[in-house]
Amino acid sequence: MAFSLFTPKNRIINLVLNDHSIRCLELKQVNPPAAQKWGERFLPPGIISDGKIVKAEALSAILEECIAEWKIQRRPIRFIVPDQLVIIRKVSIPADIADDEIKGYLYLELGSTIHLPFEEPVFDYYPLTNNGKTKDILLFAAPEQFVMEYVDLFSNLKLNPVAADISPLALYRLFYQLGITEQDETTISVQFDLTSVNLCIFEGSVPVVMRPFNFPFDLDEWEIKRDSLGSMVCRYAGDTDELADLFEDILKEINKLIDFYRYTLNNENTDINRILLSGDHPMLTAITDELNERFDIPVDILSLEYDATDKQNSLPANLLLSLGLALKEVQ
């Protein structure tokens, strides 16, 4: 049983903040994955932008209201580091670096032999291969300044951040738990949200390349409401031709990334087996149809049955990333 060592009041809360929402979920069970409770709050544009906190006081006030409404005061939390802040990079290091010395070695080499587009990163790594001369590792890094702004926000509101994750890993975890993908497959995750799109190619369960894109969002072109259970329901009321052009741009980026993997990263050794589609965009069905039409690759959409009258036994698509985050370290 998940979290059997925790008393109910200390179960970990899973928070996902992005440019347009705050989402909270507490895990009920792992197999099949289910939520004990959840909550969602729409964020007006400009409070978080491109994953960075812009209006800290306004965000703190809104989150404080959410904490009270959802009754999650003083709880341990996991959170997602926004995609726009994260770099995934394959790095080779000398094979004679002991496993327990790798992190120290990376600290010394960042900024000299290992270059990132920002200074003072927070980072983690995943070991890949060892040919006797070099070890390949996968480096995950983000600017410490922006990540710590989230940590400080939570801590100042008496929440206790105990772990962070990135959205492709959280979503892959849920796809795998639901039996939608297998560990020997090469897949591309397409996370299509209201204000951003994130593409990530996985070799098995390992993300090898990620490309985030901001998605233009004009609040005047959308109607944002709540259903009877409090989930955000979005309806596009703008120019459909403009939206189609934006979709077309993203489809081109998906094609570029697949070609980059096939002909540059992978040397044509293997191909993409499956497209894993997820996200909170209300037009995922139309996006699925476009992907099926453009690519000769099976498309699987991440979804659970949702009943807008039964909060205990269903979960809206908006909360599936939070559910994947909740599975971290419990499988």
C-alpha positions, -999 to +999 in steps of 0.1 A: +000+000+000+015+034-010+028+055+019+021+029+045+048+045+067+030+078+068+000+087+089-028+100+068-022+136+078+014+134+066+008+119+031+027+138+005+008+164-015+017+168-052+017+203-065+019+214-102+022+251-110+024+264-145+016+296-164-021+291-161-029+270-131-022+255-096-030+219-092-029+197-061-034+160-057-031+134-029-026+098-039-051+072-028-036+040-043-010+031-068-026+002-088-047+013-104-035+049-098-062+069-081-065+102-062-076+106-026-084+142-032-075+170-057-079+207-063-074+231-091-072+269-094-069+290-126-040+316-126-045+349-144-019+356-171+013+373-160+017+358-125+039+330-138+054+334-173+076+309-192+078+289-159+093+318-140+075+335-111+068+371-121+045+384-094+056+366-063+032+384-039+002+377-060+012+341-064+018+337-027-016+352-019-034+328-043-015+298-032-023+307+005-060+306-004-056+273-021-037+258+009-066+268+032-093+256+007-076+223+001-067+218+037-030+210+030-014+232+057+021+221+068+022+191+045+052+176+028+050+183-010+065+172-043+065+197-071+072+199-109+101+220-120+086+239-150+097+225-184+110+258-197+136+258-170+150+223-175+179+212-196+185+175-204+220+167-218+240+136-224+275+140-209+306+118-211+330+116-181+361+095-174+353+059-165+375+059-135+353+084-117+337+064-089+299+064-087+299+082-054+322+109-068+302+117-100+282+146-084+313+162-071+330+158-104+301+175-122+302+204-097+338+210-107+333+207-144+302+227-148+312+260-165+345+246-177+343+214-197+305+211-193+286+241-205+250+251-198+231+282-209+229+294-173+251+298-143+247+282-108+225+252-118+207+227-096+212+193-112+208+156-110+221+128-133+212+093-145+239+068-154+238+054-190+267+033-204+303+026-195+327+015-223+357+013-200+372+046-211+342+069-205+309+068-187+278+084-204+254+100-180+222+120-186+224+154-169+192+172-157+198+208-148+179+240-141+188+275-129+191+274-091+177+310-088+143+301-104+140+267-087+147+282-053+120+308-059+095+280-059+111+263-029+111+296-009+074+302-019+064+268-006+085+271+026+073+306+034+037+292+033+047+265+057+047+237+031+077+213+032+092+205-003+107+170-001+112+162-038+111+177-073+105+161-107+101+170-143+069+166-162+080+141-189+092+116-162+060+120-142+038+114-173+059+085-185+055+069-150+018+071-154+017+058-190+039+028-178+018+022-147-014+021-168+003-004-192+001+019-222+039+017-229+066-009-223+102-003-211+117-017-243+099+009-265+113+042-279+085+068-275+079+105-279+059+122-253+038+151-265+025+172-236+000+196-251-011+222-225-031+254-227+000+276-226+028+253-236+039+222-254+067+199-243+082+172-265+104+145-250+119+113-266+123+083-243+145+053-249+128+029-226+121+049-194+151+073-200+143+108-215+172+115-239+161+148-255+134+174-245+121+204-264+097+228-246+077+254-265+056+283-253+021+284-267+006+319-273-024+324-249-048+353-251-073+351-223-098+371-243-101+342-267-110+317-241-139+310-218-127+295-185-153+279-163-156+253-136-176+221-138-197+208-108-166+193-091-144+224-095-123+213-125-113+239-151-132+237-183-118+257-212-135+266-245-119+284-274-139+313-287-112+330-309-102+327-345-100+289-353-077+296-383-051+312-359-053+282-336-049+258-366-017+277-376-004+273-340-011+235-342+006+233-375+037+249-361+038+224-333+033+195-357+063+207-376+084+208-344+074+172-336+085+161-371+118+180-367+125+163-333+117+129-347+140+134-376+168+148-353+165+116-332+165+093-362+194+108-381+215+126-355+211+111-320+203+076-329+222+070-362+191+053-376+195+023-353+160+023-339+128+043-346+100+058-326+075+031-316+048+052-301+035+088-296+023+093-260-001+123-260-012+141-228-020+175-215-047+199-204-055+214-238-093+210-245-087+200-281-067+169-275-091+148-295-085+169-326-047+169-319-049+131-318-065+130-352-038+153-366-010+132-352-026+100-366-029+116-400+006+131-401+027+103-386+029+066-393+033+060-356+006+047-331-008+074-309-019+067-273-037+095-254-033+095-216-068+096-200-089+082-172-127+081-173-140+113-158-174+118-143-181+154-135-206+144-108-183+119-089-151+135-074-143+104-054-140+080-083-128+100-113-100+124-122-101+151-150-073+151-176-060+183-161-048+164-130-031+135-147+004+151-145-002+155-108-011+118-105+021+109-123+041+130-099+024+113-070+038+079-083+074+092-078+094+068-056+064+046-048+064+021-076 
